[in-house]
């Protein structure tokens, strides 16, 4: 599971702005995000796949 307690402020603000479904997916994943930019890229990729 991704440990969102390790997110810095910028990462947490971006995470909090995401749809609940995506937040749940991130929390349940084993992906370790190092920056808000990585979260944004993940979200962009999910959107591309979903279209």
PDB file of N, CA, C and O in Angstrom, chain B, residues numbered from 101:
ATOM      1  N   UNK B 101       0.832  -1.191   0.000  1.00  0.00           N
ATOM      2  CA  UNK B 101       0.000   0.000   0.000  1.00  0.00           C
ATOM      3  C   UNK B 101       0.873   1.249   0.000  1.00  0.00           C
ATOM      4  O   UNK B 101       1.907   1.302   0.665  1.00  0.00           O
ATOM      5  N   UNK B 102       0.448   2.228  -0.738  1.00  0.00           N
ATOM      6  CA  UNK B 102       1.152   3.503  -0.746  1.00  0.00           C
ATOM      7  C   UNK B 102       0.967   4.180   0.613  1.00  0.00           C
ATOM      8  O   UNK B 102      -0.136   4.201   1.158  1.00  0.00           O
ATOM      9  N   UNK B 103       2.036   4.721   1.144  1.00  0.00           N
ATOM     10  CA  UNK B 103       1.972   5.360   2.460  1.00  0.00           C
ATOM     11  C   UNK B 103       1.800   6.872   2.299  1.00  0.00           C
ATOM     12  O   UNK B 103       2.776   7.610   2.171  1.00  0.00           O
ATOM     13  N   UNK B 104       0.548   7.315   2.307  1.00  0.00           N
ATOM     14  CA  UNK B 104       0.280   8.740   2.088  1.00  0.00           C
ATOM     15  C   UNK B 104       0.703   9.594   3.275  1.00  0.00           C
ATOM     16  O   UNK B 104       0.749  10.819   3.164  1.00  0.00           O
ATOM     17  N   UNK B 105       1.010   8.978   4.399  1.00  0.00           N
ATOM     18  CA  UNK B 105       1.488   9.765   5.546  1.00  0.00           C
ATOM     19  C   UNK B 105       2.883  10.317   5.285  1.00  0.00           C
ATOM     20  O   UNK B 105       3.329  11.229   5.982  1.00  0.00           O
ATOM     21  N   UNK B 106       3.578   9.770   4.284  1.00  0.00           N
ATOM     22  CA  UNK B 106       4.916  10.252   3.935  1.00  0.00           C
ATOM     23  C   UNK B 106       4.881  11.352   2.883  1.00  0.00           C
ATOM     24  O   UNK B 106       5.926  11.891   2.516  1.00  0.00           O
ATOM     25  N   UNK B 107       3.692  11.690   2.396  1.00  0.00           N
ATOM     26  CA  UNK B 107       3.565  12.738   1.390  1.00  0.00           C
ATOM     27  C   UNK B 107       3.931  14.086   1.996  1.00  0.00           C
ATOM     28  O   UNK B 107       3.548  14.394   3.125  1.00  0.00           O
ATOM     29  N   UNK B 108       4.677  14.886   1.238  1.00  0.00           N
ATOM     30  CA  UNK B 108       4.939  16.248   1.700  1.00  0.00           C
ATOM     31  C   UNK B 108       3.683  17.096   1.463  1.00  0.00           C
ATOM     32  O   UNK B 108       2.688  16.604   0.931  1.00  0.00           O
ATOM     33  N   UNK B 109       3.737  18.336   1.852  1.00  0.00           N
ATOM     34  CA  UNK B 109       2.546  19.196   1.776  1.00  0.00           C
ATOM     35  C   UNK B 109       2.018  19.324   0.349  1.00  0.00           C
ATOM     36  O   UNK B 109       0.811  19.228   0.123  1.00  0.00           O
ATOM     37  N   UNK B 110       2.907  19.538  -0.608  1.00  0.00           N
ATOM     38  CA  UNK B 110       2.481  19.686  -1.999  1.00  0.00           C
ATOM     39  C   UNK B 110       1.821  18.404  -2.506  1.00  0.00           C
ATOM     40  O   UNK B 110       0.795  18.451  -3.184  1.00  0.00           O
ATOM     41  N   UNK B 111       2.415  17.271  -2.175  1.00  0.00           N
ATOM     42  CA  UNK B 111       1.850  15.989  -2.587  1.00  0.00           C
ATOM     43  C   UNK B 111       0.489  15.771  -1.943  1.00  0.00           C
ATOM     44  O   UNK B 111      -0.447  15.316  -2.600  1.00  0.00           O
ATOM     45  N   UNK B 112       0.380  16.092  -0.673  1.00  0.00           N
ATOM     46  CA  UNK B 112      -0.890  15.891   0.043  1.00  0.00           C
ATOM     47  C   UNK B 112      -1.988  16.784  -0.515  1.00  0.00           C
ATOM     48  O   UNK B 112      -3.131  16.345  -0.649  1.00  0.00           O
ATOM     49  N   UNK B 113      -1.661  18.027  -0.841  1.00  0.00           N
ATOM     50  CA  UNK B 113      -2.659  18.936  -1.416  1.00  0.00           C
ATOM     51  C   UNK B 113      -3.150  18.417  -2.762  1.00  0.00           C
ATOM     52  O   UNK B 113      -4.347  18.458  -3.048  1.00  0.00           O
ATOM     53  N   UNK B 114      -2.233  17.932  -3.581  1.00  0.00           N
ATOM     54  CA  UNK B 114      -2.642  17.385  -4.873  1.00  0.00           C
ATOM     55  C   UNK B 114      -3.477  16.120  -4.679  1.00  0.00           C
ATOM     56  O   UNK B 114      -4.522  15.957  -5.308  1.00  0.00           O
ATOM     57  N   UNK B 115      -3.016  15.236  -3.814  1.00  0.00           N
ATOM     58  CA  UNK B 115      -3.743  14.003  -3.519  1.00  0.00           C
ATOM     59  C   UNK B 115      -5.164  14.323  -3.059  1.00  0.00           C
ATOM     60  O   UNK B 115      -6.119  13.697  -3.518  1.00  0.00           O
ATOM     61  N   UNK B 116      -5.306  15.276  -2.169  1.00  0.00           N
ATOM     62  CA  UNK B 116      -6.617  15.647  -1.642  1.00  0.00           C
ATOM     63  C   UNK B 116      -7.544  16.202  -2.720  1.00  0.00           C
ATOM     64  O   UNK B 116      -8.765  16.146  -2.570  1.00  0.00           O
ATOM     65  N   UNK B 117      -6.984  16.735  -3.802  1.00  0.00           N
ATOM     66  CA  UNK B 117      -7.803  17.303  -4.875  1.00  0.00           C
ATOM     67  C   UNK B 117      -8.299  16.252  -5.869  1.00  0.00           C
ATOM     68  O   UNK B 117      -9.140  16.548  -6.717  1.00  0.00           O
ATOM     69  N   UNK B 118      -7.783  15.032  -5.768  1.00  0.00           N
ATOM     70  CA  UNK B 118      -8.152  13.972  -6.713  1.00  0.00           C
ATOM     71  C   UNK B 118      -9.521  13.378  -6.381  1.00  0.00           C
ATOM     72  O   UNK B 118      -9.988  13.459  -5.245  1.00  0.00           O
ATOM     73  N   UNK B 119     -10.156  12.779  -7.394  1.00  0.00           N
ATOM     74  CA  UNK B 119     -11.428  12.084  -7.145  1.00  0.00           C
ATOM     75  C   UNK B 119     -11.223  10.922  -6.169  1.00  0.00           C
ATOM     76  O   UNK B 119     -10.153  10.314  -6.144  1.00  0.00           O
ATOM     77  N   UNK B 120     -12.224  10.619  -5.385  1.00  0.00           N
ATOM     78  CA  UNK B 120     -12.139   9.579  -4.360  1.00  0.00           C
ATOM     79  C   UNK B 120     -11.709   8.234  -4.947  1.00  0.00           C
ATOM     80  O   UNK B 120     -10.918   7.514  -4.337  1.00  0.00           O
ATOM     81  N   UNK B 121     -12.219   7.899  -6.113  1.00  0.00           N
ATOM     82  CA  UNK B 121     -11.888   6.609  -6.735  1.00  0.00           C
ATOM     83  C   UNK B 121     -10.381   6.509  -6.975  1.00  0.00           C
ATOM     84  O   UNK B 121      -9.775   5.467  -6.724  1.00  0.00           O
ATOM     85  N   UNK B 122      -9.790   7.582  -7.455  1.00  0.00           N
ATOM     86  CA  UNK B 122      -8.359   7.570  -7.719  1.00  0.00           C
ATOM     87  C   UNK B 122      -7.561   7.554  -6.417  1.00  0.00           C
ATOM     88  O   UNK B 122      -6.524   6.896  -6.336  1.00  0.00           O
ATOM     89  N   UNK B 123      -8.031   8.267  -5.407  1.00  0.00           N
ATOM     90  CA  UNK B 123      -7.346   8.235  -4.111  1.00  0.00           C
ATOM     91  C   UNK B 123      -7.329   6.817  -3.558  1.00  0.00           C
ATOM     92  O   UNK B 123      -6.304   6.362  -3.050  1.00  0.00           O
ATOM     93  N   UNK B 124      -8.443   6.122  -3.652  1.00  0.00           N
ATOM     94  CA  UNK B 124      -8.515   4.742  -3.167  1.00  0.00           C
ATOM     95  C   UNK B 124      -7.555   3.844  -3.941  1.00  0.00           C
ATOM     96  O   UNK B 124      -6.887   2.989  -3.358  1.00  0.00           O
ATOM     97  N   UNK B 125      -7.490   4.040  -5.253  1.00  0.00           N
ATOM     98  CA  UNK B 125      -6.590   3.252  -6.087  1.00  0.00           C
ATOM     99  C   UNK B 125      -5.132   3.487  -5.687  1.00  0.00           C
ATOM    100  O   UNK B 125      -4.349   2.540  -5.611  1.00  0.00           O
ATOM    101  N   UNK B 126      -4.773   4.728  -5.435  1.00  0.00           N
ATOM    102  CA  UNK B 126      -3.406   5.066  -5.035  1.00  0.00           C
ATOM    103  C   UNK B 126      -3.072   4.443  -3.694  1.00  0.00           C
ATOM    104  O   UNK B 126      -2.007   3.848  -3.527  1.00  0.00           O
ATOM    105  N   UNK B 127      -3.976   4.576  -2.742  1.00  0.00           N
ATOM    106  CA  UNK B 127      -3.737   4.035  -1.400  1.00  0.00           C
ATOM    107  C   UNK B 127      -3.571   2.520  -1.450  1.00  0.00           C
ATOM    108  O   UNK B 127      -2.746   1.966  -0.725  1.00  0.00           O
ATOM    109  N   UNK B 128      -4.335   1.853  -2.286  1.00  0.00           N
ATOM    110  CA  UNK B 128      -4.282   0.399  -2.356  1.00  0.00           C
ATOM    111  C   UNK B 128      -3.137  -0.125  -3.213  1.00  0.00           C
ATOM    112  O   UNK B 128      -2.833  -1.318  -3.184  1.00  0.00           O
ATOM    113  N   UNK B 129      -2.508   0.753  -3.969  1.00  0.00           N
ATOM    114  CA  UNK B 129      -1.421   0.323  -4.839  1.00  0.00           C
ATOM    115  C   UNK B 129      -0.125   0.163  -4.047  1.00  0.00           C
ATOM    116  O   UNK B 129      -0.023   0.582  -2.894  1.00  0.00           O
ATOM    117  N   UNK B 130       0.843  -0.444  -4.688  1.00  0.00           N
ATOM    118  CA  UNK B 130       2.168  -0.571  -4.069  1.00  0.00           C
ATOM    119  C   UNK B 130       3.129   0.471  -4.618  1.00  0.00           C
ATOM    120  O   UNK B 130       4.336   0.387  -4.396  1.00  0.00           O
ATOM    121  N   UNK B 131       2.602   1.441  -5.326  1.00  0.00           N
ATOM    122  CA  UNK B 131       3.428   2.493  -5.924  1.00  0.00           C
ATOM    123  C   UNK B 131       3.898   3.458  -4.839  1.00  0.00           C
ATOM    124  O   UNK B 131       3.116   3.909  -4.002  1.00  0.00           O
ATOM    125  N   UNK B 132       5.182   3.761  -4.874  1.00  0.00           N
ATOM    126  CA  UNK B 132       5.749   4.745  -3.955  1.00  0.00           C
ATOM    127  C   UNK B 132       5.991   6.035  -4.736  1.00  0.00           C
ATOM    128  O   UNK B 132       6.832   6.073  -5.634  1.00  0.00           O
ATOM    129  N   UNK B 133       5.270   7.066  -4.399  1.00  0.00           N
ATOM    130  CA  UNK B 133       5.417   8.352  -5.069  1.00  0.00           C
ATOM    131  C   UNK B 133       6.430   9.205  -4.314  1.00  0.00           C
ATOM    132  O   UNK B 133       6.408   9.279  -3.085  1.00  0.00           O
ATOM    133  N   UNK B 134       7.315   9.845  -5.067  1.00  0.00           N
ATOM    134  CA  UNK B 134       8.362  10.674  -4.465  1.00  0.00           C
ATOM    135  C   UNK B 134       8.062  12.169  -4.571  1.00  0.00           C
ATOM    136  O   UNK B 134       8.681  12.979  -3.882  1.00  0.00           O
ATOM    137  N   UNK B 135       7.113  12.531  -5.433  1.00  0.00           N
ATOM    138  CA  UNK B 135       6.829  13.951  -5.631  1.00  0.00           C
ATOM    139  C   UNK B 135       5.403  14.146  -6.134  1.00  0.00           C
ATOM    140  O   UNK B 135       4.745  13.207  -6.583  1.00  0.00           O
ATOM    141  N   UNK B 136       4.946  15.396  -6.046  1.00  0.00           N
ATOM    142  CA  UNK B 136       3.629  15.733  -6.585  1.00  0.00           C
ATOM    143  C   UNK B 136       3.617  15.531  -8.101  1.00  0.00           C
ATOM    144  O   UNK B 136       2.591  15.171  -8.677  1.00  0.00           O
ATOM    145  N   UNK B 137       4.750  15.763  -8.732  1.00  0.00           N
ATOM    146  CA  UNK B 137       4.855  15.579 -10.176  1.00  0.00           C
ATOM    147  C   UNK B 137       4.595  14.115 -10.552  1.00  0.00           C
ATOM    148  O   UNK B 137       3.941  13.844 -11.559  1.00  0.00           O
ATOM    149  N   UNK B 138       5.093  13.186  -9.762  1.00  0.00           N
ATOM    150  CA  UNK B 138       4.832  11.770 -10.024  1.00  0.00           C
ATOM    151  C   UNK B 138       3.341  11.456  -9.877  1.00  0.00           C
ATOM    152  O   UNK B 138       2.783  10.691 -10.663  1.00  0.00           O
ATOM    153  N   UNK B 139       2.705  12.048  -8.870  1.00  0.00           N
ATOM    154  CA  UNK B 139       1.257  11.863  -8.709  1.00  0.00           C
ATOM    155  C   UNK B 139       0.510  12.400  -9.917  1.00  0.00           C
ATOM    156  O   UNK B 139      -0.424  11.763 -10.404  1.00  0.00           O
ATOM    157  N   UNK B 140       0.914  13.567 -10.405  1.00  0.00           N
ATOM    158  CA  UNK B 140       0.257  14.177 -11.569  1.00  0.00           C
ATOM    159  C   UNK B 140       0.431  13.310 -12.804  1.00  0.00           C
ATOM    160  O   UNK B 140      -0.517  13.126 -13.569  1.00  0.00           O
ATOM    161  N   UNK B 141       1.631  12.774 -13.011  1.00  0.00           N
ATOM    162  CA  UNK B 141       1.868  11.906 -14.166  1.00  0.00           C
ATOM    163  C   UNK B 141       1.027  10.641 -14.070  1.00  0.00           C
ATOM    164  O   UNK B 141       0.482  10.175 -15.071  1.00  0.00           O
ATOM    165  N   UNK B 142       0.924  10.091 -12.879  1.00  0.00           N
ATOM    166  CA  UNK B 142       0.098   8.902 -12.671  1.00  0.00           C
ATOM    167  C   UNK B 142      -1.358   9.207 -13.030  1.00  0.00           C
ATOM    168  O   UNK B 142      -2.003   8.430 -13.734  1.00  0.00           O
ATOM    169  N   UNK B 143      -1.870  10.333 -12.547  1.00  0.00           N
ATOM    170  CA  UNK B 143      -3.233  10.732 -12.832  1.00  0.00           C
ATOM    171  C   UNK B 143      -3.452  10.932 -14.329  1.00  0.00           C
ATOM    172  O   UNK B 143      -4.478  10.517 -14.867  1.00  0.00           O
ATOM    173  N   UNK B 144      -2.486  11.572 -15.007  1.00  0.00           N
ATOM    174  CA  UNK B 144      -2.593  11.781 -16.458  1.00  0.00           C
ATOM    175  C   UNK B 144      -2.640  10.448 -17.202  1.00  0.00           C
ATOM    176  O   UNK B 144      -3.415  10.281 -18.143  1.00  0.00           O
ATOM    177  N   UNK B 145      -1.807   9.505 -16.775  1.00  0.00           N
ATOM    178  CA  UNK B 145      -1.780   8.187 -17.427  1.00  0.00           C
ATOM    179  C   UNK B 145      -3.087   7.438 -17.195  1.00  0.00           C
ATOM    180  O   UNK B 145      -3.596   6.793 -18.111  1.00  0.00           O
ATOM    181  N   UNK B 146      -3.625   7.512 -16.013  1.00  0.00           N
ATOM    182  CA  UNK B 146      -4.900   6.854 -15.712  1.00  0.00           C
ATOM    183  C   UNK B 146      -6.004   7.452 -16.594  1.00  0.00           C
ATOM    184  O   UNK B 146      -6.855   6.729 -17.111  1.00  0.00           O
ATOM    185  N   UNK B 147      -5.978   8.763 -16.755  1.00  0.00           N
ATOM    186  CA  UNK B 147      -6.983   9.413 -17.600  1.00  0.00           C
ATOM    187  C   UNK B 147      -6.857   8.987 -19.060  1.00  0.00           C
ATOM    188  O   UNK B 147      -7.867   8.798 -19.738  1.00  0.00           O
ATOM    189  N   UNK B 148      -5.635   8.836 -19.544  1.00  0.00           N
ATOM    190  CA  UNK B 148      -5.426   8.402 -20.930  1.00  0.00           C
ATOM    191  C   UNK B 148      -5.962   6.993 -21.144  1.00  0.00           C
ATOM    192  O   UNK B 148      -6.588   6.708 -22.165  1.00  0.00           O
ATOM    193  N   UNK B 149      -5.714   6.118 -20.182  1.00  0.00           N
ATOM    194  CA  UNK B 149      -6.155   4.729 -20.286  1.00  0.00           C
ATOM    195  C   UNK B 149      -7.673   4.645 -20.217  1.00  0.00           C
ATOM    196  O   UNK B 149      -8.288   3.830 -20.906  1.00  0.00           O
ATOM    197  N   UNK B 150      -8.272   5.486 -19.388  1.00  0.00           N
ATOM    198  CA  UNK B 150      -9.718   5.462 -19.201  1.00  0.00           C
ATOM    199  C   UNK B 150     -10.524   6.028 -20.347  1.00  0.00           C
ATOM    200  O   UNK B 150     -11.742   5.855 -20.389  1.00  0.00           O
ATOM    201  N   UNK B 151      -9.871   6.703 -21.279  1.00  0.00           N
ATOM    202  CA  UNK B 151     -10.598   7.322 -22.395  1.00  0.00           C
ATOM    203  C   UNK B 151     -10.719   6.412 -23.577  1.00  0.00           C
ATOM    204  O   UNK B 151     -11.304   6.791 -24.592  1.00  0.00           O
TER     205      UNK B 151
END
